[in-house]
Amino acid sequence: MVQQTHLVIDNVKKSYRTKEVLKGISFDCKPGQITGLIGKNGSGKTTLFHSILHFLNYEGKITLNGKNFSNEDYNIVGYLPEERSLMPKLTVLEQVRYLASLKGMSNNDIKVALPKWMDKLQVVGKMSDKIKSLSKGNQQKVQMIATMIHQPQILILDEPFSGLDPVNVDLMKEIILEQAKRGATVIFSDHNMDNVERLCDKVVMLNQGQLVLNGTIQEIRDSYPKEYLYIKKAGLNKEQVASLPGCESYMQRHDGIWSIKLVDEKYGSEIFKLLTQGEYIPTFSQEAPTLDQIFKMEATK
């Protein structure tokens, strides 16, 4: 178990000349917790990461265990940037050794740890390969190794699944979950809500520099009305679905279930009575929007 670090972001603001890109952002990330930072491109996610890392000046307060971030704290942070920052002419060993040494690791510690991480991320046998010879996916893995090899207390991952195929996305998810399990504080950004739902204890969303969501996925979903119906009934066609009271929009999924957006959740019980009338319906569910649906709603406001 690592020493645990509680990250608190308190009323953080950042402007570039007349453009305000962070507008009083406040939330916290607890040890062992995975926080998903979501938002469309340009919403302020990377700027917030750079503020946490003190790569730029900002207004407000960011603390680690109640204390201001200092230069010594860089050694307890692992940061994976969105853009690849590897040196193409170096070998994997040279690249990781250089970056790990900046975090205070000795050559001996690196020599012991690196083969284990190469095995864990399934890039065994590539230690002497030059970075430029690696696939995009393997470059991302090497960058992830450099981010985590020093066992940081805080992990800040900007689009960690970029360039990875589905098999390696699952592998990376396992690694991130392991880091949280050992007590690290993890915050990552992603545009794939499935990844966020599967990994995160908490979700924070930015839109145009403002905090619009902050809570667990269940808390967030529960804050929205249950305006989505999922129905499967023999013989139900699109004309009948379109004529249902309160139906705003609809689509039929590949499994035959009708997904219906209501103008108001109150129509759910009326539709249930209308469709049942003593008949059995295999599927009838009234739910709040999914995280993906919420993301799209908030991003277009």
ChimeraX attribute file (.defattr): number of C-alpha atoms within 10 A of each C-alpha:
attribute: neighborCount
match mode: 1-to-1
recipient: residues
	/A:1	10
	/A:2	14
	/A:3	11
	/A:4	18
	/A:5	21
	/A:6	19
	/A:7	23
	/A:8	20
	/A:9	19
	/A:10	16
	/A:11	15
	/A:12	19
	/A:13	21
	/A:14	22
	/A:15	14
	/A:16	8
	/A:17	6
	/A:18	6
	/A:19	8
	/A:20	15
	/A:21	20
	/A:22	26
	/A:23	19
	/A:24	17
	/A:25	19
	/A:26	18
	/A:27	15
	/A:28	15
	/A:29	21
	/A:30	21
	/A:31	20
	/A:32	24
	/A:33	21
	/A:34	25
	/A:35	25
	/A:36	28
	/A:37	26
	/A:38	24
	/A:39	25
	/A:40	18
	/A:41	12
	/A:42	13
	/A:43	20
	/A:44	24
	/A:45	26
	/A:46	18
	/A:47	18
	/A:48	24
	/A:49	21
	/A:50	17
	/A:51	21
	/A:52	22
	/A:53	19
	/A:54	15
	/A:55	11
	/A:56	12
	/A:57	12
	/A:58	18
	/A:59	15
	/A:60	14
	/A:61	18
	/A:62	24
	/A:63	17
	/A:64	18
	/A:65	13
	/A:66	11
	/A:67	12
	/A:68	11
	/A:69	17
	/A:70	11
	/A:71	8
	/A:72	9
	/A:73	15
	/A:74	17
	/A:75	18
	/A:76	17
	/A:77	21
	/A:78	24
	/A:79	22
	/A:80	22
	/A:81	18
	/A:82	15
	/A:83	10
	/A:84	12
	/A:85	11
	/A:86	18
	/A:87	13
	/A:88	14
	/A:89	13
	/A:90	16
	/A:91	19
	/A:92	26
	/A:93	19
	/A:94	17
	/A:95	20
	/A:96	23
	/A:97	21
	/A:98	16
	/A:99	17
	/A:100	23
	/A:101	15
	/A:102	12
	/A:103	22
	/A:104	13
	/A:105	17
	/A:106	12
	/A:107	13
	/A:108	8
	/A:109	15
	/A:110	18
	/A:111	13
	/A:112	10
	/A:113	14
	/A:114	21
	/A:115	16
	/A:116	14
	/A:117	19
	/A:118	18
	/A:119	11
	/A:120	14
	/A:121	18
	/A:122	14
	/A:123	16
	/A:124	12
	/A:125	10
	/A:126	17
	/A:127	18
	/A:128	11
	/A:129	15
	/A:130	17
	/A:131	23
	/A:132	15
	/A:133	13
	/A:134	17
	/A:135	12
	/A:136	15
	/A:137	16
	/A:138	19
	/A:139	22
	/A:140	23
	/A:141	23
	/A:142	24
	/A:143	22
	/A:144	23
	/A:145	22
	/A:146	24
	/A:147	23
	/A:148	21
	/A:149	21
	/A:150	22
	/A:151	17
	/A:152	26
	/A:153	26
	/A:154	30
	/A:155	23
	/A:156	23
	/A:157	24
	/A:158	20
	/A:159	18
	/A:160	22
	/A:161	26
	/A:162	15
	/A:163	16
	/A:164	19
	/A:165	11
	/A:166	10
	/A:167	8
	/A:168	17
	/A:169	17
	/A:170	14
	/A:171	16
	/A:172	19
	/A:173	16
	/A:174	12
	/A:175	16
	/A:176	21
	/A:177	17
	/A:178	13
	/A:179	24
	/A:180	20
	/A:181	16
	/A:182	16
	/A:183	20
	/A:184	29
	/A:185	25
	/A:186	26
	/A:187	26
	/A:188	25
	/A:189	25
	/A:190	20
	/A:191	17
	/A:192	12
	/A:193	17
	/A:194	11
	/A:195	16
	/A:196	23
	/A:197	18
	/A:198	9
	/A:199	18
	/A:200	19
	/A:201	17
	/A:202	24
	/A:203	24
	/A:204	23
	/A:205	23
	/A:206	25
	/A:207	24
	/A:208	19
	/A:209	23
	/A:210	18
	/A:211	19
	/A:212	15
	/A:213	21
	/A:214	19
	/A:215	15
	/A:216	17
	/A:217	19
	/A:218	15
	/A:219	13
	/A:220	19
	/A:221	18
	/A:222	13
	/A:223	10
	/A:224	13
	/A:225	15
	/A:226	19
	/A:227	21
	/A:228	23
	/A:229	25
	/A:230	18
	/A:231	21
	/A:232	17
	/A:233	17
	/A:234	9
	/A:235	7
	/A:236	14
	/A:237	11
	/A:238	13
	/A:239	8
	/A:240	9
	/A:241	19
	/A:242	15
	/A:243	10
	/A:244	18
	/A:245	15
	/A:246	19
	/A:247	20
	/A:248	14
	/A:249	13
	/A:250	17
	/A:251	15
	/A:252	16
	/A:253	10
	/A:254	7
	/A:255	7
	/A:256	13
	/A:257	18
	/A:258	22
	/A:259	19
	/A:260	22
	/A:261	20
	/A:262	22
	/A:263	14
	/A:264	15
	/A:265	18
	/A:266	13
	/A:267	16
	/A:268	23
	/A:269	10
	/A:270	13
	/A:271	17
	/A:272	16
	/A:273	11
	/A:274	12
	/A:275	16
	/A:276	12
	/A:277	8
	/A:278	8
	/A:279	9
	/A:280	11
	/A:281	13
	/A:282	10
	/A:283	12
	/A:284	19
	/A:285	13
	/A:286	20
	/A:287	17
	/A:288	19
	/A:289	21
	/A:290	17
	/A:291	18
	/A:292	14
	/A:293	13
	/A:294	16
	/A:295	21
	/A:296	13
	/A:297	11
	/A:298	15
	/A:299	18
	/A:300	8
	/A:301	7
